[in-house]
């Protein structure tokens, strides 16, 4: 970060503390929401979602060579393969907009093209099978189907547009990457690396298994920590048998790099999001009634407002469904509802701050703009057919 940027941030922080009317009850309530949201995030998301995600991102430097990443997601890979792998990988992970960041940063820094990497960045939180099913069940099949189709198409289109807009700069970046010395191959076989990687993904999935549904799903939720403990034990056995001390040191260094670069910005973003908008069901500085009034009907402005609101608010996985259920009950139109579903899970204020640290300001602005504009237009078209839902 440049000294000028640091100075501007310090001045903005000083001005915020100097001019904010802390004697106001609403400001005090918003400040409490900022702290409460940070605490909620630490308790419910950091240990079981973010921390494993950091370790998985760090593992990419050890488990996957740059050559393997380039083969699947690099500029020489076939487009259908690169974008297909990126979108499917994101869908299988079923992570939130913040948890996907270290994984995205990992594959991008290992040499993945900007297009497939941003496809993965969008698809991870947006193409969540459980969330799509819950949307169809709670909010109606029309929204569920539209959300699934829109998210799949969005992920590929966003990736293709990003790759096209920044093709010159990406060619320079990847050329610099090719010049780097490839890491010395480790002693593991590819299938061993694959098993370890899948085991870590399974650990995250079981730790965060939801309570919706019955049968096996309900049993897994009730016993998720025992199942996750078994998977963790399996991972420890793999580390003992297949990894050298040098592997583990490299893994630790890579993980720490992601933590120190991403976590501070994420924490700032969560605080700011909580202060302005509050937790679901609670009041931040911006009155929730304003949002509910602004997204009624099916005007382009209402859809744009829904997209922007969704892009700023942090949604942990599946929480967007009950929030939308309440907004629909308060008069929200079908178009703005879809717009929020397409923009909300994939973006958040904390997520934007961290993406900028990985991609830079211009690429981040284009990525956010694509998500917001496409969500607005698709929501508007959907609203013409389904003015109201559920």
TIRO-941569 format. One record per atom (N, C-alpha, C, CB): x, y, z. Coordinates in pm, whole numbers, plus 50000, padded with zeros to 5 digits. Each point is the difference from the previous one (the first is absolute). Glycine has a CB too. Example, Ala and Ser with C-alpha at 12.3 -4.5 7.8 and 13.67 -1.06 7.14 Angstrom:
BEGIN
513194943150780 499115011950000 500905012050000 498114988350125 501545022249803 500825011950006 499235010950073 501184993749785 
// end
This chain:
BEGIN
500854988150000 499155011950000 500895012450000 498144987750124 501555021949785 500805012049988 499805009050121 499864998449750 501175010250278 499925009150115 498835009749985 502484998050030 497255006449847 498885009249978 498684993350037 501295011549817 498564975950145 498774992750032 499874998450151 500124987849781 500985008950286 499984998650146 499585013250065 501794982449987 498765028749962 499665013050057 498525003149983 502335007949951 497134989449930 498585002449976 499124991550091 500545005749762 499854981850259 499244991350089 500035005150143 500524980749851 500635023850194 500115005350136 499175012750016 502294990350019 497725018449879 499205012350006 498504996750001 501835012449879 497784977750040 498584996149997 499584994250134 500174995549754 500704996550307 499684994150130 499895010950107 501184978849933 499745030850062 499955011150095 498725008049985 502505001149997 497155001949876 498795007949975 498764992650047 501125010749802 498844976150179 498844992150042 499825000850151 500334984649805 500755013650269 499905000650146 499735014150050 501544980550013 498965029449913 499855013950045 498565005049980 502425004149945 496984992649940 498715005949965 498804991250035 501175011849820 499024975350204 498864991550031 499365004350132 501074980949875 497625020850126 499305004050124 499784987850091 498855018949876 502174977650202 499914988050082 498965001250112 502404995649948 497145016750078 498965001450101 498644995349947 501275019350099 498624979049769 498754995449941 499784985250032 500245017049815 498534979750219 499674986150031 500184991049880 498425007950169 501254996849710 500164991849880 501464996949972 497915010049908 502964999750112 501424997849976 500564990050100 500225023349907 499364978150220 500464990450101 499504986049968 500025018250174 498734980749779 499454987049963 500774994249882 497735006950084 502605001549818 500754995449883 501404995450041 498695015749853 501944991750239 501334995950048 499924986550070 500665024150026 498274974050051 499804987050065 499814989049900 499025011650194 500274991349695 499804990149896 501324996449932 497685008749965 503205001150017 501304997249939 500794990150084 500015023049898 500024979450234 500724990950090 499324986450005 500775019550136 497894980649870 499254987450007 500204991749874 498325011050148 501714995549736 500184992749875 501414994049993 498345015249887 502664992550159 501364994650002 500094988050094 500915022949950 498434978050168 499984988850092 499284987949943 500085016150187 498794986449746 499254989149936 500844993349893 497855012050047 502864996149877 500854994549894 501124991650059 499455019649855 501164985350254 501104992750063 499534986650056 501095021850056 497714978250006 499494987850063 499484989949898 499415013550199 499894991549699 499264990949913 500664997149866 497995008450110 503014999849852 500554998349867 501524998449997 498105013149919 502604993050174 501464999949989 500594986150026 500015023950072 499654970050041 500634987350036 499654988849904 499945007350236 498794992049723 499544988649922 499975002449849 498684993650196 501495018849761 499955002949856 501255007349953 497515001150015 502755010950041 501135007849951 501344993650028 498625020150033 501584975350091 501304994150035 500344987949914 499685008250233 499404982149750 500304989049908 500245004949857 498624985150143 500645025449815 500205005249865 501405005749982 497555005149987 502985001550116 501375005149993 500994988449985 499335019950140 500474969449934 500894988549990 499904993349864 499794996650246 498995002849698 499844994249868 500705008649895 497804989850070 502045023549942 500685009049907 501514998650011 498075015950015 502434983250108 501444998050018 500474986849944 499885014050202 499274975949806 500374986749951 500174999749849 498794990150192 500565019249738 500115000249854 501455001449956 497725009949986 503084997550093 501415002049966 500804987050014 499815023750075 499704967050005 500714987550024 499394988549919 500605008150229 498084991449766 499314988749937 499935001149849 498694997750206 501225014649743 499785001849857 501135008549942 497494998250031 503134996649866 501085007449936 499435010749908 501494979950012 499335030049958 499555010549908 499644993949865 501465016950118 499274973149841 499714993649872 498634993749996 502414995949975 497184997950137 498674993950005 498895010549993 500954981250135 499255030149936 499015010749995 499885005649858 500495005650240 500674996749698 500005005449864 499374990449901 502055012950056 498134974349967 499444990049910 498485000450001 502014985750036 497395016450082 498555000050013 499375013849983 500244980750150 500435029649904 499385013250007 500815011049933 498964992750210 502185003949733 500885010049941 499595004149860 501804990850137 498985018249800 499625005449868 500054989849888 500855021750078 499944967749939 500104989949895 498934989250013 502435004449991 496864995350121 498954990050019 498815003049908 500734996750241 498564992949718 498815002049920 498965007450083 500494979149866 498815030050069 499055008450074 498934991950069 500435018149838 499014972250092 498924992250061 500494992750123 498944997349776 502344998350221 500574992950114 500255009650116 501064983349845 499595028150125 500365009550106 498765005450070 502055006149872 496974998550051 498825006050062 499084989450059 500155018949838 499844969250101 499224989150058 500534995750135 499454992549771 501875005850238 500634996250127 499795010850105 501714986449876 498455026350084 499865011150096 498595000850056 501795012549877 497214986250036 498615001350047 499594987950084 499465013749798 500934974350161 499644988050075 500714999750135 499634987649784 501655016450217 500755000250126 499355009250100 502114995049876 497475016850077 499345009350090 498704994550054 501045018449876 498194974950038 498724994550043 500194989150105 499045005449776 501994986550210 500234989150095 500425005150137 500634985549809 500045026150195 500505005150129 498885005550088 502165005349888 496865001250051 498865005550075 500455008950115 498674979949939 502155030350030 500545009050102 499325013649989 502214987849996 498035020950103 499435013449998 500965009549927 498754995650217 500835017149768 500775009549921 501375003250059 497855009549927 502314988650203 501305002750063 500874987550005 498925018050136 500484970549889 500774987650009 500644996549867 498484992150181 500895011849707 500534996549869 501265008049966 497684994449928 502545017050141 501105009049963 501384993450008 498595018850081 501794975150032 501334993850002 500174989049897 500125005550239 498824987249730 500094989649898 500195006249862 498544984950140 500715025749831 500185007249874 501415005749989 497565005650000 502925000850107 501355005849998 501044989149977 499245018350154 500534969949902 500954989149984 500144995649856 499454992750229 499435004749702 500104995449862 500475011249908 498194983250045 501455029349985 500405011149916 501525002250008 497745010750033 502794988650089 501445002050018 500814988149951 499505014550195 499884973949789 500704988449946 500004999849848 499374987550203 500005022349733 500095001149855 498714998549924 502214991650028 496665007150039 498734999149930 499725012949926 499134984050173 500235015049711 499625011849925 498965008150075 500524988049788 499415024950183 499045008850068 498574995449975 501615019149978 498084976549900 498664995749968 499534988250082 500385008549773 500324980050220 499604988750084 500045003150149 500854985149822 500125023050222 500105003250143 498795007950047 502505000149981 497045009749940 498835007750040 498714992049982 501215021049938 498784969549969 498874990849991 499884992150130 500294998249749 500854996950300 500034992850127 499595009250115 501814985049911 498665027550087 499695009650105 498505002350012 502225011049961 497094990049925 498555002150004 499254987050032 500265018749835 500174970350103 499234987650011 500024994150140 500504995849762 500615006150311 500124994050132 498825003250092 502455001449973 497285011450050 498865003350087 498665000449927 501585012950138 498414989749730 498735002149929 499344986849960 500905021649915 499904968650039 499434987349955 500094990150116 500655004449757 498554998150343 499964991650120 498754991249990 501255017450142 498974969649839 498884991049975 498985000450113 501524985349869 498965014550256 499095000250114 499195012950003 501594985550128 499065025849844 499305012950002 498975001049889 502035010550100 498304984049783 499075000349888 498764991550030 501925003649841 498304984750217 498874991350037 499135006950105 501384979449948 499265026650153 499255006950105 499215011749942 501744993250168 498855013949735 499315011049934 498734995149932 502195011649965 497924977249963 498844994649929 498914995450097 501514992949814 498905001350299 499034994850096 499305011350075 501384979350023 499405030750022 499465010550087 499415011649919 501684993750175 499015010449719 499605011949926 499274996949870 501945011450100 498004976149862 499284996249879 500924994649893 498325017350054 501184973349864 500834993849896 500475009949893 498784978950041 500425031549934 500425009849898 501315006650039 497615004149941 502485000650185 501245006450045 501144990050008 498665016650129 501044971049914 501054989950010 500624996949866 498834990550195 500335007349704 500504996749866 500735011949940 498124983849969 501305028250045 500645012049944 501345002650067 497745009649950 502344988150181 501265002050071 501074990449951 498745007950199 500894979349783 500974990049955 500505003249860 498884982950142 500195019849765 500395002849862 500825012849991 497944988349920 501595022250150 500725012749997 501414998950055 497835011450021 502334981550090 501334999050062 500984992349912 498925000950225 500624988449712 500884992149913 500445008349881 498844978850070 500205028049867 500345008349884 500885011750041 497854993549890 501815013050223 500795011350049 501464996350018 497975008850113 502304979849951 501384996450034 500864999249875 499174987550200 500295006549693 500774998549876 500125013349926 499244976249983 499655031250008 500035012849929 500945009950068 497654996149923 502305004550208 500885009250074 501464996549974 498245003050177 502074984149828 501374995749973 500465003649860 499674981650162 499485016049738 500365003049861 500205015049979 498724979949926 500395028350133 500135014649984 501265005050069 497495002249988 502794993050133 501215004250071 501254996449920 498824997150220 501204990849724 501174995849922 500175008549876 499704976750084 499185027549854 500065008149879 500455014350031 498204985949899 501215020050203 500315014050033 501465001750042 497625003250071 502904987050004 501375001450053 500974990149935 499025007950217 500744988649657 500834989749936 501475004249987 497974992449876 502285020550098 501395004549985 500754999150131 499295015249816 500104990050290 500664999750132 500164985850049 499045022350052 499984969249920 500094986050042 501104992749925 497585000350054 502605003049819 501084993849923 501365003550062 498595001049790 501545011450255 501255004250065 500194992850133 499825022449889 499104976450189 500114993250129 500384985449984 498305015650092 501044977749814 500274985749981 501384997849940 497564995949972 502915013749945 501354998949946 501025001150112 499255009749781 500514999250314 500895001150116 499964987150081 499645024950007 499174969150002 499874987550075 500774988749936 497785007450076 502204992049788 500724989449931 501505001150022 498204999349829 502265013150196 501435001950020 500464995350137 499905019249845 499154979150249 500384995850132 500454985550000 498405016450097 502484980249993 500494986350010 498934991250060 502345008250024 497364980649909 499014990650049 500534993050124 499104996649768 500055001750331 500394993550124 500464985849973 498395014350128 502564981049949 500494986449986 498894990350037 502365007450050 497334982649866 498924990750031 500234993050132 499624996749756 499305001650319 500084993150128 499894985049978 499025020050117 501094972549993 500034985649991 498644993349988 502055001350128 496875006449876 498694994049993 499594997249856 499385011750212 499734978649775 499394997449870 498785008949985 500844976150000 498725026549877 498845008949980 498754995450074 500945005749779 498834981150227 498794995350067 500045002650149 499764982649825 501465017650232 500135003150143 499685014650027 501734982050022 498765027049892 499665014250014 498505002249984 502275006249913 497124986949991 498575001449977 499204995450122 500374996649754 500024992350306 499294994950118 500115009850115 500444976449927 500735029350094 500185009750109 499155012449977 502324991450036 497685013549841 499215011949968 498514997350021 501765007249835 497754981550114 498594996650016 499644997750147 500024989849772 500925004950304 499764998050143 499815013350071 501354978949993 499445031149970 499845013250061 498685006549960 502495002650001 497104995549874 498705005149958 498904993250080 500895004549768 499234982350250 499004992550076 499935005050144 500394979949854 500775023650204 500035005250136 499165012850011 502284989950034 497885019349872 499235012450001 498514997149982 501985012449907 497704978650002 498594996749973 499334994450125 500564995549760 500084995050308 499384993750116 499945009450120 500824978149918 500205030450099 499975009550110 498845009849987 502474997750019 497135005349857 498965010049977 498714993849948 501785016649953 498014970650073 498804993349951 498765005950067 501324978849958 497725025649959 498805006550052 498994990250056 500375018049837 498604987650228 499004991750067 498774997849915 500825008550214 499154997149662 498824998449916 499894985849948 500145024149935 498634971350041 499784986749948 499904989850112 501205006349793 498624981250168 499894989250099 500864988249959 497695007450057 502094981450007 500734988049966 501485001450023 498274995049835 502515001150062 501465000350011 500515014250025 500124980149848 499265029950085 500445013850019 499865004550144 499355004749766 499534992050297 499795003750139 500974992650092 497595004549950 502674982950017 500954992250081 501405006049990 498634979349963 501775024849917 501325006149981 500125013150078 500164989349773 498745018550228 500045012550075 500214997250149 498505010849830 500774979550223 500124996950142 501344994150038 497594996450003 503074997149901 501274993350029 501165005949919 498724979150050 501085033649905 500995005749909 501385001250061 498165012449894 501924990450237 501325001650061 500714986550012 499165020150126 500084969249899 500624986750005 500494996049861 498504993650192 500675009049706 500404996649863 501215008449958 497614993949943 502335019350088 501135008849966 501254995850075 498405018849956 501444976850170 501164995150076 500644988049934 498955008650207 500224982349740 500544988549928 500755004149875 498144986350088 501325023649839 500695005049881 501315006850038 497795003049884 502205004850225 501225006650046 501074989750037 498635019350083 500964969949983 500964989550033 500594993949874 498734995250211 500445002849688 500484994849873 501015009449936 497824988349968 501925024850040 500935009949944 501344999550074 498065014849935 501894984150199 501254999450078 500814987749962 498885012150188 500474976649786 500714988049955 500665002549865 498374985450127 500915021349783 500565003149867 501225009150013 497714997549898 502185012850190 501135009150019 501214992550054 498415018850042 501364971950046 501094992250060 500694991149897 498795000450217 500444993649695 500554989849910 500485005849867 498494983550107 500865027049845 500265004649863 500765013249991 497964988149937 502195019250175 500575013449994 501315000650078 497705009849977 503264997649967 501275002150069 499905012550086 501264988849812 499755013350270 500035012250083 500085012549912 501114987150185 499615011949705 500095011549909 498635003249939 502394994049949 496854995450019 498645002149950 499175007950100 500154978749869 499905017050256 499175006250104 500435014350027 499644977550102 501685025049893 500485013750018 499505009049887 502054991450119 498045003649756 499515007849886 498515002450012 501814990349856 497464999850188 498555001250021 499715010750105 499694975649939 501035024050171 499805009850106 500305014249954 500564982550164 500555019249762 500345013349950 498935005349905 502444994550025 497114997049885 498985004149904 498695003750070 501074985349828 498545006750271 498785002850076 500115013350072 499614975550027 501525027050036 500195012650073 499955011949907 501394987950169 499145010849709 499945011049904 498555003849971 502174992349898 496974997650084 498595002849974 499335006450122 499944980749838 500365014150279 499385005250123 500345014750020 500114977050101 501155026549890 500425013750030 499535009949893 501984990950120 497845004449755 499555009049893 498495001849999 501974993049867 497304996650171 498555000049983 499245003250128 500324983549820 500095010650292 499215000950122 499795014350051 500864977650057 500155031249945 499765013750049 498945007449917 502365000650081 497724998349785 499025006749915 498614994050021 501795004849832 498164982250184 498724993450023 499375005050130 500814979849875 499985021550230 499515004650129 499465014249990 501654985150115 499085023649814 499545013849981 498685000249924 502395008150000 497534983649896 498784999549920 498804995250079 501404996049802 498784994050284 498914994850082 499525010850097 500934976749981 499995030450082 499625010850091 499205010849928 502044995350136 498435008649746 499325010649925 498624995449953 502235008949927 497694978550026 498724994749956 499014999450116 501184986649824 499265008850292 499134999650117 499555013750044 501144979450070 499765030449922 499685013750042 498935006149910 502335002650090 497824995749779 499095006449906 498674992649988 501975008349877 498084978250120 498814992449966 499494990950111 500775001049769 500084996050329 499584991450110 499954985449961 498715018950088 501124972750013 499844985749975 498604997249948 501674994650181 498114993749758 498644996549958 499035000750116 500954985349822 497975022350159 499015001550106 500305011050098 499564976349975 501565031050008 500385010750090 500195012949921 501094983550156 499055027649914 500025013149939 501415006050003 497615003350067 502905000749816 501255007349992 499735014849984 501124980049900 499865027450050 499835014549984 498955003249893 502385003350070 497594988749823 499035002049893 498694993150037 501855001649827 497045005550185 498734993750040 499584989149901 499325021450109 500334967049943 499594988949916 498735003449922 501054984150163 498125024749891 498775003849932 500305006749866 498865002650222 502235004849774 500375006549875 500234989649891 501035019050128 499654970149908 500294989549903 498724993349953 502234996250108 496875000949988 498764993149966 499145008549907 500084988050220 499885025249804 499225008949915 500645001149862 499235012850202 502084987449794 500715002549873 499924988349903 501525014750125 498234973149924 500024988449910 498604994749970 502234994250091 496745013549934 498664996249959 499815002749852 499135004750230 499994987849705 499775001949857 501104993849918 498785021150050 501254982649820 500984993949910 500615010249906 498754978650015 501655032750037 500695009849918 501494996549994 498325017850063 502354987849838 501454997949991 500705005350124 499865001449750 499635009850303 500605005850120 499854990750119 499525023049912 499314970750101 499794990750111 500934987949988 497605007450015 502584987649864 500904988749979 501465003950024 498384990649835 501985021550122 501365004850025 500255001450150 499985012149779 499024993350291 500155001850145 500134986550069 498675021249989 500544968849965 500104986650059 501374994049973 497544996949971 502985004949909 501334994749967 501085006550085 499234995849766 500705017550246 501005007250080 499904996150148 499945019149836 498834979750214 499834995950140 500574986250023 497945014250016 501744976549892 500534986550012 501524999849991 497894991349904 502675017450011 501455000449983 500715005150125 499645003549758 499705004850321 500635005850118 499794991550126 499665022449898 499164971450114 499694992450121 500734986749999 497755011050013 502774985050102 500634986850011 498944989550029 502145010450081 497774979349833 499104988850021 500844987550027 498225010449850 501654983650268 500584986750016 499074990349926 501095005850226 499434982649740 499294990649916 498614996750054 502194990649931 496795010449983 498594996850024 499245010950075 500674976450003 500025033550057 499305010450077 499205009249908 501814999050173 498625002149700 499295008949909 498544995749978 502185004949888 497544982250129 498644995049974 498995005450103 500994979249899 499255019450232 499035005850095 499935015249993 500414980650148 500725025949819 499965014649986 499075003949886 502355001850089 497784991449798 499145002949887 498554996550028 501934996049850 497854993450226 498654996250037 499315011450074 500694975950011 500065030550081 499455011350074 499785012049909 501154991850207 499785010949702 499875011449909 498844998049902 502475004150021 497364983649930 498874997149912 498685002150072 501404983649874 498565012650254 498805002250079 499715014650021 500414978550111 500645030049883 499825014450019 499735007349870 501494998650196 498384993849693 499645006349873 501095000449895 498485013350130 502614979649890 501084999849901 499514993049872 501754999950184 498625005649700 499614994249873 500844987949963 499265022449929 500224969649976 500714988049959 501325003049931 497824988949977 502235021749942 501235003749932 501125003950095 498615007549811 501145002250280 501035003450097 500424988250088 499105022950000 499984967850027 500364988350079 501064991749928 497694999750102 502124997949768 500994992449923 501305007849988 498164988749872 501755024450108 501205008349989 500854998850126 498775016049850 500574984350267 500744998750125 500604986050015 498485017150104 500794972649851 500504986350010 501234997949911 497684992250051 502385014649836 501124998349908 501225008250041 498364995549818 501415016150245 501125008650040 500454997450142 499185017049842 499844980350248 500304999350142 500994989350043 497775008650030 501974978649941 500924989650048 501415001249942 498044985250024 502105020549855 501315000549935 500835012050043 498994988349807 500375022050246 500725012250039 499635004050142 500065007549760 500835000050302 499735006450129 501075010550017 498934979150102 500835030249989 500985010550023 501364994350043 498135015450063 501924975150031 501294994050035 500654993249880 499194996850233 500014996149689 500484992849883 500635009849899 498224982450035 501145029149942 500535009849904 501375005250041 497665006549946 502494996550183 501285005350047 501134990149977 498785013450172 500944973849849 501054990049986 500284997049853 499334990150221 499635009649696 500214997849856 500925010849944 497744989249979 502065023250067 500865010949953 501464997650035 498095015650025 502184978450090 501394997350039 500644989349912 499425006550234 499754985349702 500524989449912 500075004649855 499064982950156 499865023649796 499905003549858 500395014449969 498224983249984 501715025850115 500205014049973 498665007149980 502234994849897 497815018450100 498775007949998 499214998549871 501115016050150 499554984749734 499294999849872 499294986749978 501675015949907 499034973150112 499384986949977 498864997550098 502204991449914 498005012950211 498954998250100 498775008249963 501744995850175 498465016649780 498885008549962 499224993949884 501285020150078 499434974549823 499324993849885 499244987650045 501775008749845 498844983250242 499334988050050 498725003550075 502234988450017 497865021150074 498815004250076 498955005849907 501445004650201 499005003849703 499065005949906 499274989649918 501465019949990 499244969849966 499374989349923 498934992950082 502134996949871 498204999750253 499044993050085 498765008650023 501884987650112 498335025249920 498865008950032 499145002549877 501375010850181 499274992549706 499235003349879 499254987849948 501695017749942 498974970950053 499334987949950 498864995850093 502154992849892 498065008350237 498944996750096 498815009349983 501714991450161 498565021549816 498935009749982 499174996849876 501415017450113 499254980249775 499284997549874 499224986950004 501765012949880 498874976550171 499324987150006 498835000750098 502144988249943 498055018650171 498915001850095 498835007449938 501665000050184 498645010449739 498945007849936 499214991549901 501395020750026 499314971449891 499344991349904 499144989450071 501895003849838 498654990850271 499254990150076 498745006350059 502134987750054 497995024749993 498865006850060 498895003149902 501575009550161 498784991849710 498965002149899 499104987849987 501535015649878 499054972650144 499234987449990 499374996450132 501534992249820 499235010050290 499514996650134 500095012450090 500744975749971 498285033350020 500035012250084 500054996950148 498745011649823 500564977750216 500044995750140 500274985050003 498395018450072 502204976950037 500294985850016 499554995750138 501955001249840 497914985450174 499634994050128 498725006250056 502424995550045 
// end
